[in-house]
Amino acid sequence: GSSPVTAGIYFVSFIMLGTMIMLNLFIGVITSSMAEMHAEIDKVKEESNPNPALHDLAVIEQQLHKLRQTIQASQHTQREAT
């Protein structure tokens, strides 16, 4: 027959194994959902900005405009000083 100690060891190992399997499935579902979410976010970003070079160009143009304003203000200040 089986002793109570063997039954206890079997029961605890069965519960631990079942818990590990369920935890693994849960983590797999969460990981899969997050991967799908990131893929959708990347797709939306690509659709909203199909050409990243255009965005970079717009940023550079804004910086150039600010630089021109700074230079003009500096020149204006120098003219007033002289």
C-alpha positions, 0 to 999 in steps of 0.5 A, spaced: 500 500 500 501 507 500 503 510 506 501 517 508 507 520 507 508 518 500 500 520 499 502 527 502 508 528 497 504 526 491 499 531 493 504 537 494 508 535 488 501 535 484 499 541 487 505 545 485 506 542 478 499 544 477 500 551 480 506 552 475 503 550 469 497 554 470 502 560 472 506 559 466 499 559 461 497 565 465 504 569 463 504 566 456 497 569 455 499 576 458 506 576 454 502 574 448 497 580 449 503 585 450 506 583 444 500 584 440 499 591 443 506 593 441 505 591 434 498 595 434 502 601 437 507 600 432 502 600 426 498 606 428 505 610 429 507 608 422 500 610 419 500 616 422 507 618 420 509 614 414 515 617 412 520 619 418 524 623 414 519 628 413 518 628 421 526 629 422 525 635 416 520 638 420 524 638 426 530 641 423 526 646 420 523 648 426 530 649 429 533 653 423 527 658 424 529 659 432 536 659 430 534 665 425 530 668 430 536 668 435 541 671 430 536 676 428 535 678 435 542 678 436 544 683 430 538 688 432 541 688 439 548 689 437 545 695 432 542 698 438 549 698 442 553 701 437 
